[in-house]
Amino acid sequence: MMQEIKIAGNRVGVLIGKGGATKKELETKTHTTITIDSKEGLVKVEGSDENTVSLLRAVEIVNAINRGFSPERAFEMIEDEDLLLEVIDLAGMADNPRQLDRLRGRIIGKDGRAREQIEDMTDVEISVFGKTVALIGYPEQLKTARAAVDMLIEGVPHENVFAFLDRKKKEAKQDMISYYY
């Protein structure tokens, strides 16, 4: 079985790693063979038919690295199969480059504080890269983080978004307590 992915030219080096270390590690951990055409930015991931899940995981990790995550952050998805990658495309939400910058700026916040706050309150890793926002996390937290990012895109004030996250965090804590007691 084989899958092809096109990645950005400036992310090829990150995927290969120093002396090919990242690529080798990904191949070893997912039992796949990865071929990278650095001129075209084309990545071929090949695996045996019985390792379909590993192949799909490898593709997801290549996508995560392509969306701006460090290999270390992306590799967390190998260790924990419940972690998911979600990519939000901002290109269709902005009519011009300035509007795209404004959307990215709202999500990142001053000195990266808005992104950090969303990451802290939801336990989701966020990468704002190019025309996309990528999230890595567990399904329930991913849903909350996605809602927060959507609210920021729609222009909801940051304080309202953080109040929403705070409420969600308290609800999750309450659910956990009621589950055990």
Salt bridges, closest charged atoms under 4 A:
GLU25 OE2 - LYS29 NZ 2.88
GLU27 OE2 - LYS23 NZ 3.55
GLU60 OE1 - ARG57 NH1 2.41
GLU79 OE2 - LYS29 NZ 3.31
GLU86 OE2 - ARG146 NH1 2.65
ASP101 OD1 - ARG104 NH2 2.34
ASP111 OD2 - ARG113 NH1 3.68
GLU119 OE2 - ARG73 NH2 3.42
GLU119 OE2 - ARG115 NH1 3.16
GLU125 OE1 - ARG73 NE 2.46
GLU140 OE2 - LYS143 NZ 3.67
ASP150 OD2 - ARG146 NE 3.13
ASP166 OD2 - LYS170 NZ 3.25
GLU171 OE1 - LYS168 NZ 3.86
